[in-house]
Amino acid sequence: MSRPYDCIVIGAGSFGASAGMHLARAGARVLLLDMFHPPHKRGSHHGDTRIFRTAYTMGSAYVRLAERARAGWLRLEEDARRCFGLTSDAANRMASTDEQPERCKLFLPTGVISVGEAYSNALDKKEASCAANGVPYERWDEREAQRRLPALCVPTQAQVLYEPEGGVLFSERIIEANLRLAEAYGAEWKPNHPVQRIAAVGNAVEVWSGNERFAASKVLVTTGAWLPRLLPSLCLPVRAERRTVAWFEDTSGSYAAERFPAFIVHQSADSEYYGLPSVCGSGIKAGHHQLGQTWDPDEEVAPFGSCSGEERLLSEFAAQHFPEAGRCIRGAACMYEMTPSEQFIIDRHPGEPAIWFAGGGSGHGFKFASAIGDTVSRWMLHGKREPELEAFSLVCARLNT
Ligand SMILES: Cc1cc2nc3c(=O)[nH]c(=O)nc-3n(C[C@H](O)[C@H](O)[C@H](O)COP(=O)(O)OP(=O)(O)OC[C@H]3O[C@@H](n4cnc5c(N)ncnc54)[C@H](O)[C@@H]3O)c2cc1C
């Protein structure tokens, strides 16, 4: 067994790569382990992009965390630029994916719109949250929405809530940047290291991967859809669900990120589509938040199109709202790591104080990853939970089940 680390992070995806980078940046001796080689297509982070927004109706804890995350994304971009010698010219341009990931933009402010029936309360709740928490927003009626975004087909009597500070996060690029930075700050990074078991032994925690054994003073488990597996005694209420997204041609350029925002379309209380503008000709991306299948995370996710009707559903949505969009160019299938209430679970193990865990992103967690990595790493290093994290405790998660 190697010399004990200060901290081992198990699962170097969205949350883990960020936490590992923050821990290493703070000077801790860190080991990052993942059973695959993130970014990869077996977890919850692929498909290039994620929406960033602050208008949350799940409580002000989410708004505060999102605000902190926004600052975190800008800092990450700045650190990557400084560390890897990116010129500001290159940083301000959206580079194609064949360039070095850490040399590209990580957060692209495009604004985010929420579209909903004027008489539904989805937009009213978002507006109330923005007003209560000081989040900038505008509310447009159907005519104003048509004037501002002529390529969007706004349903009759629908309204729009516009968040100018929202935007697009490049999820896979961000994970690569976090891992590269973590290594630059001195962390050890071991991909293709599945962890089978962790156990507290005296003052340390031992971590087994195949026939290798590692030890640390503190361990963070950020294993996404697999979160309950390494902590079976906690019976964490996280379930994997398959979801699909599809990209549609933007032949006219009307849906390019320079002129079109990310979007959420509320059809009813339990039916919501979301999507992102076309980035460097990627096509406009769309998915459905609720529709999918319960999945065993150990099984490779069935590819896009393998469940009947899924391409048709997204094509019909695109045709209805984005009349200038063309055919479906490609699709992808990914896993949500759902909790029953869609609330995150971030806590210290109640029986093993050297073990922390963070997960249950429930299809909306990526935007917070910079803040989750930051706050959890401070908790691990300084022993004090910051108030932002209280709402995500295991006790709260159980009450919400
Ligand atoms: C289709 C889709 C669209 C989404 N859209 C948005 C959006 O627009 N905005 C937003 O904010 N969020 C969005 N999300 C949610 C967000 O992407 C997830 O909440 C987030 O990626 C979860 O991060 P994670 O670190 O928990 O999981 P992951 O990023 O999946 O990382 C978990 C890692 O743990 C590793 N691992 C698991 N078990 C082990 C083990 N035993 N040993 C070693 N390693 C292990 C895995 O290999 C993986 O790399 C979306 C999710 C999906 C699927």
The ligand as an ORCA input file, in Angstrom:
! r2SCAN-3c Opt
* xyz 0 1
  C     -29.187     13.839    -20.618
  C     -28.807     14.678    -19.435
  C     -28.993     16.056    -19.483
  C     -28.663     16.842    -18.377
  N     -28.806     18.201    -18.480
  C     -28.392     18.987    -17.440
  C     -28.428     20.405    -17.577
  O     -28.812     20.947    -18.627
  N     -27.987     21.144    -16.528
  C     -27.532     20.587    -15.372
  O     -27.166     21.329    -14.459
  N     -27.471     19.243    -15.221
  C     -27.896     18.443    -16.226
  N     -27.823     17.067    -16.115
  C     -27.402     16.469    -14.835
  C     -25.919     16.418    -14.620
  O     -25.221     16.140    -15.800
  C     -25.624     15.370    -13.529
  O     -26.407     15.688    -12.385
  C     -24.157     15.346    -13.154
  O     -23.372     15.077    -14.296
  C     -23.912     14.268    -12.078
  O     -22.565     14.285    -11.713
  P     -21.891     13.103    -10.878
  O     -20.523     13.533    -10.592
  O     -22.794     12.742     -9.737
  O     -21.920     11.844    -11.876
  P     -20.915     11.501    -13.088
  O     -20.496     12.719    -13.808
  O     -21.577     10.420    -13.875
  O     -19.632     10.918    -12.341
  C     -19.659      9.747    -11.591
  C     -18.341      9.030    -11.843
  O     -18.181      7.984    -10.879
  C     -17.514      6.921    -11.510
  N     -17.718      5.706    -10.701
  C     -18.899      5.103    -10.403
  N     -18.715      4.043     -9.609
  C     -17.374      3.950     -9.388
  C     -16.551      3.053     -8.652
  N     -17.070      2.030     -7.949
  N     -15.225      3.234     -8.661
  C     -14.653      4.268     -9.352
  N     -15.399      5.155    -10.069
  C     -16.738      5.015    -10.090
  C     -18.121      6.874    -12.891
  O     -17.297      6.203    -13.808
  C     -18.277      8.358    -13.201
  O     -17.166      8.844    -13.933
  C     -28.155     16.245    -17.204
  C     -27.956     14.858    -17.153
  C     -28.268     14.085    -18.258
  C     -28.040     12.625    -18.186
*
